[in-house]
Amino acid sequence: MSSTLRILVLLVTCVILPHQASKAGTLSLSGYNRQGVTGWFDGRLKTQYGGRITATFDDKPLHDVYCVQAFNTIGLSTYESKIDGSGIIHGYLVPNAGQISWLVSNVAPTIGSNLDKQAGLQAALWNLSATKGHSFSMSPLADPVAYGYYSRYLADSAGQSELLDQISWVSPSNKDLSPAQGLVSSTLLTPVPEPSTYAMALTGLALGGWQMFRRRLAHGGTGVRRRLQG
């Protein structure tokens, strides 16, 4: 394979087939398994509800949706949101994003309707995603079974790091444009490349084709000169 052809293949792979792109749209939350998670939020013992959420993004279903960033709130409503595969929510890289991506990719789809597992996973996500200055740890007393799953999920994810674009990271905004609680989902959205992306790809293909044409012309010209000299 010539070097020019290699460049063309690389352009097709990296430009025409891009990674999960950022997309703005409408997030609708219609229900969730109302599961109480009791723990220490910044050192204060309280119960906050969490668990798997029923959600759509621009009327397309999202699967295995869970909250991160326990110190914001969100309710059953519609939100203008941004969704992508960057590991960034509301402009900040989520702590331990690789571990969170691993849990959502590998654990969340296997949980089903088990509420103790959902509560344990929710607590683990809150623990891992706590931003600087905040902390969360689940209490073993209120729900020992859920706490067992919480401990297991934290232990299983330790040292794991899934690619961030293997899940979706959702940044919902309230009606006053303040940030609502961030979400994650195992559903990957298929990106639609922007016109500028196609323009870059076509420019690269045109340059590559021009180089190949010049090389062939140069080789042909040499042959003609040799025949004339002979």
C-alpha positions as CSV (number, residue, x, y, z in Angstrom):
1,M,0.0,0.0,0.0
2,S,1.4,3.4,-1.0
3,S,1.9,6.1,1.5
4,T,-0.7,8.2,-0.2
5,L,-3.2,5.4,0.0
6,R,-2.4,5.0,3.7
7,I,-3.2,8.7,4.2
8,L,-6.5,8.3,2.4
9,V,-7.5,5.3,4.6
10,L,-6.5,7.2,7.7
11,L,-8.7,10.2,6.7
12,V,-11.7,7.9,6.1
13,T,-11.2,6.2,9.5
14,C,-10.5,9.2,11.6
15,V,-12.6,11.9,9.9
16,I,-15.5,10.4,8.0
17,L,-16.1,7.9,10.8
18,P,-15.7,10.1,13.9
19,H,-16.1,9.2,17.6
20,Q,-19.3,10.0,19.4
21,A,-19.9,13.7,18.8
22,S,-21.5,16.2,21.1
23,K,-25.2,16.7,20.6
24,A,-27.8,19.1,22.0
25,G,-31.4,18.1,22.4
26,T,-34.3,17.5,24.8
27,L,-34.0,15.1,27.7
28,S,-37.2,13.7,29.1
29,L,-37.3,11.9,32.5
30,S,-40.5,10.0,32.9
31,G,-39.9,7.7,35.9
32,Y,-37.4,6.0,38.0
33,N,-37.1,3.2,40.6
34,R,-37.6,5.2,43.7
35,Q,-34.8,3.6,45.8
36,G,-33.6,5.4,48.9
37,V,-29.8,5.5,49.3
38,T,-28.6,6.4,52.8
39,G,-25.1,7.6,53.4
40,W,-22.8,10.4,54.4
41,F,-23.1,13.4,52.1
42,D,-20.2,15.7,53.0
43,G,-20.3,14.1,56.4
44,R,-24.0,14.4,57.0
45,L,-26.1,11.3,57.2
46,K,-29.2,11.5,55.1
47,T,-31.2,9.5,52.5
48,Q,-31.4,10.6,48.9
49,Y,-33.3,8.8,46.1
50,G,-31.6,7.3,43.2
51,G,-31.6,4.3,40.9
52,R,-32.2,3.5,37.3
53,I,-34.2,6.3,35.4
54,T,-36.5,6.0,32.5
55,A,-35.4,8.6,30.0
56,T,-35.4,9.6,26.3
57,F,-33.2,12.0,24.4
58,D,-35.0,13.6,21.4
59,D,-37.6,10.9,21.8
60,K,-35.0,8.1,21.5
61,P,-34.8,5.8,24.6
62,L,-31.7,5.9,26.8
63,H,-30.9,2.7,28.7
64,D,-29.3,2.2,32.1
65,V,-29.5,5.8,33.1
66,Y,-28.1,6.8,36.5
67,C,-27.2,10.0,38.3
68,V,-23.8,11.2,39.0
69,Q,-22.8,14.4,40.9
70,A,-25.0,13.7,44.0
71,F,-24.8,17.4,45.1
72,N,-27.0,18.7,42.3
73,T,-30.7,17.7,41.9
74,I,-33.0,16.6,39.1
75,G,-36.6,15.7,38.8
76,L,-39.1,14.1,36.4
77,S,-39.4,16.7,33.8
78,T,-37.9,17.8,30.4
79,Y,-34.5,19.5,30.2
80,E,-32.5,21.1,27.4
81,S,-29.3,19.0,27.5
82,K,-26.0,18.2,25.9
83,I,-24.9,14.5,25.5
84,D,-21.6,13.3,24.3
85,G,-18.8,10.7,25.0
86,S,-16.2,13.0,26.6
87,G,-16.5,12.2,30.3
88,I,-17.3,15.9,30.8
89,I,-20.5,17.1,32.5
90,H,-21.3,20.8,32.7
91,G,-17.9,21.7,31.6
92,Y,-15.9,19.6,34.1
93,L,-14.3,16.3,33.7
94,V,-16.1,13.8,36.0
95,P,-13.7,12.4,38.6
96,N,-12.8,8.7,38.1
97,A,-14.6,8.9,34.7
98,G,-12.8,5.7,33.4
99,Q,-14.1,3.6,36.4
100,I,-17.6,5.1,35.9
101,S,-17.6,4.2,32.2
102,W,-16.5,0.7,33.1
103,L,-19.4,0.3,35.6
104,V,-22.0,1.7,33.3
105,S,-20.7,-0.4,30.3
106,N,-20.2,-3.7,32.1
107,V,-22.4,-3.7,35.3
108,A,-25.4,-1.5,34.7
109,P,-26.8,-3.7,31.8
110,T,-26.7,-6.8,33.9
111,I,-28.6,-5.5,36.9
112,G,-32.2,-5.7,35.5
113,S,-34.9,-4.8,38.0
114,N,-33.0,-5.8,41.2
115,L,-33.5,-2.7,43.4
116,D,-30.7,-3.6,45.8
117,K,-28.2,-3.8,42.9
118,Q,-29.5,-0.5,41.5
119,A,-29.1,1.2,44.9
120,G,-25.6,-0.2,45.2
121,L,-24.6,0.9,41.8
122,Q,-26.1,4.4,42.3
123,A,-24.1,4.8,45.6
124,A,-20.9,3.6,43.8
125,L,-21.4,6.2,41.1
126,W,-22.0,9.0,43.6
127,N,-18.9,7.9,45.5
128,L,-16.7,7.9,42.4
129,S,-18.1,11.1,40.9
130,A,-17.8,13.3,44.0
131,T,-16.0,16.5,42.9
132,K,-13.3,18.3,44.9
133,G,-14.6,19.5,48.2
134,H,-17.4,16.9,48.3
135,S,-17.6,13.3,49.5
136,F,-20.1,10.5,49.7
137,S,-20.0,7.1,51.3
138,M,-22.9,4.7,51.7
139,S,-24.1,3.6,55.2
140,P,-24.0,-0.1,55.8
141,L,-26.8,0.0,58.4
142,A,-29.8,1.2,56.5
143,D,-29.6,-1.4,53.7
144,P,-26.9,-4.1,54.3
145,V,-27.7,-5.9,51.0
146,A,-27.4,-2.8,48.9
147,Y,-24.3,-1.8,50.8
148,G,-22.8,-5.2,49.9
149,Y,-23.3,-4.5,46.2
150,Y,-21.9,-0.9,46.7
151,S,-18.7,-2.3,48.2
152,R,-18.5,-5.0,45.5
153,Y,-18.9,-2.5,42.6
154,L,-16.2,-0.2,44.0
155,A,-13.8,-3.1,44.5
156,D,-14.5,-4.5,41.0
157,S,-14.0,-1.1,39.3
158,A,-10.8,-0.3,41.1
159,G,-8.0,-0.4,38.5
160,Q,-10.5,-0.6,35.6
161,S,-10.7,2.2,33.0
162,E,-13.1,1.9,30.1
163,L,-12.9,4.4,27.2
164,L,-15.0,7.4,28.0
165,D,-16.9,7.3,24.7
166,Q,-18.2,3.9,25.5
167,I,-21.1,5.5,27.4
168,S,-23.1,8.8,27.1
169,W,-22.5,11.7,29.5
170,V,-25.5,13.9,29.9
171,S,-25.5,17.6,31.0
172,P,-29.1,18.7,31.7
173,S,-29.9,22.4,32.3
174,N,-32.8,23.7,34.4
175,K,-35.2,26.3,32.8
176,D,-33.1,29.1,34.4
177,L,-30.0,27.5,32.7
178,S,-28.5,26.4,36.0
179,P,-26.9,22.9,35.9
180,A,-29.2,20.1,36.9
181,Q,-27.8,16.8,38.2
182,G,-25.6,15.0,35.6
183,L,-26.5,11.6,34.2
184,V,-24.8,8.7,32.5
185,S,-26.2,6.1,30.1
186,S,-25.0,2.9,28.5
187,T,-26.8,4.1,25.2
188,L,-24.4,5.4,22.5
189,L,-25.8,8.0,20.2
190,T,-24.9,7.7,16.5
191,P,-23.2,11.0,15.6
192,V,-24.1,13.0,12.5
193,P,-20.9,14.6,11.2
194,E,-21.1,18.4,10.7
195,P,-20.7,19.8,7.2
196,S,-17.2,21.1,8.2
197,T,-16.2,17.4,8.9
198,Y,-17.2,16.4,5.4
199,A,-15.4,19.4,3.9
200,M,-12.2,18.4,5.7
201,A,-12.5,14.8,4.4
202,L,-13.1,15.9,0.8
203,T,-10.2,18.4,1.0
204,G,-7.9,15.6,2.2
205,L,-9.1,13.2,-0.5
206,A,-8.7,15.8,-3.2
207,L,-5.1,16.6,-2.1
208,G,-4.3,12.9,-2.0
209,G,-5.7,12.4,-5.5
210,W,-3.7,15.3,-6.8
211,Q,-0.5,13.9,-5.4
212,M,-1.2,10.5,-7.1
213,F,-2.0,12.3,-10.4
214,R,1.3,14.3,-10.2
215,R,3.3,11.1,-9.6
216,R,1.8,9.3,-12.5
217,L,2.3,12.3,-14.7
218,A,5.9,12.6,-13.7
219,H,6.5,8.9,-14.4
220,G,4.8,9.2,-17.8
221,G,6.8,12.3,-18.7
222,T,10.1,10.5,-17.9
223,G,9.1,7.6,-20.2
224,V,8.3,10.1,-23.0
225,R,11.7,11.9,-22.7
226,R,13.5,8.5,-22.8
227,R,11.7,7.5,-26.0
228,L,12.5,10.9,-27.6
229,Q,16.2,10.6,-26.7
230,G,16.3,7.1,-28.1
